[in-house]
């Protein structure tokens, strides 16, 4: 009886170890993906900002075209 219980405990322990290892790998992959997406976001934001700084944007108003000030306010 004790051998049977020990066998079941060994199998359960082995299965729990496999589950824990799988969860650890999933967390590692998620963290890696989050870091990759953060770098991508920073790079595209920098590129977007640098391109926006170089170009002048005009809007059409009732008084004719006017230069956009800072993206929110208009002259």
C-alpha positions in Angstrom: 0.0 0.0 0.0 2.8 2.4 0.9 4.6 1.6 -2.3 1.4 2.4 -4.2 0.9 5.7 -2.5 4.6 6.7 -3.0 4.3 5.8 -6.7 1.2 8.0 -7.0 3.0 10.9 -5.1 6.0 10.5 -7.4 3.8 10.7 -10.5 1.9 13.7 -9.1 5.1 15.4 -8.2 6.6 14.8 -11.6 3.5 16.1 -13.3 3.5 19.3 -11.1 7.2 19.8 -12.0 6.3 19.6 -15.7 3.5 22.0 -15.3 5.7 24.5 -13.4 8.4 24.2 -16.0 5.8 24.9 -18.8 4.4 27.9 -17.0 7.9 29.3 -16.4 8.7 28.9 -20.1 5.4 30.7 -21.0 6.2 33.6 -18.7 9.7 33.8 -20.2 8.3 34.0 -23.7 5.7 36.6 -22.7 8.3 38.8 -21.0 10.6 38.5 -24.1 7.7 39.5 -26.3 6.8 42.5 -24.1 10.4 43.7 -24.2 10.4 43.3 -28.0 7.2 45.2 -28.4 8.4 48.0 -26.0 11.5 48.5 -28.1 9.4 48.5 -31.3 7.1 51.1 -29.8 10.0 53.3 -28.7 11.6 53.1 -32.1 8.5 53.8 -34.1 7.6 56.7 -31.7 11.0 58.2 -32.2 10.7 57.8 -36.0 7.2 59.3 -36.0 8.3 62.2 -33.8 11.3 63.0 -35.9 9.3 62.9 -39.1 6.6 65.1 -37.6 9.2 67.6 -36.5 10.6 67.9 -40.1 7.3 68.6 -41.8 5.1 71.6 -41.6 1.4 70.7 -41.5 -1.2 73.1 -42.8 -4.9 73.0 -42.0 -7.7 74.5 -44.0 -9.7 77.0 -42.0 -12.3 79.6 -42.8 -9.5 82.2 -43.1 -7.5 80.0 -45.5 -4.6 77.6 -44.8 -2.8 78.0 -41.5 0.3 76.3 -40.1 -0.4 73.8 -37.4 1.3 74.8 -34.1 1.9 71.8 -31.9 -0.6 69.2 -33.1 -3.3 70.4 -30.8 -3.4 74.2 -31.2 -3.7 76.1 -34.4 -2.2 79.6 -35.1 
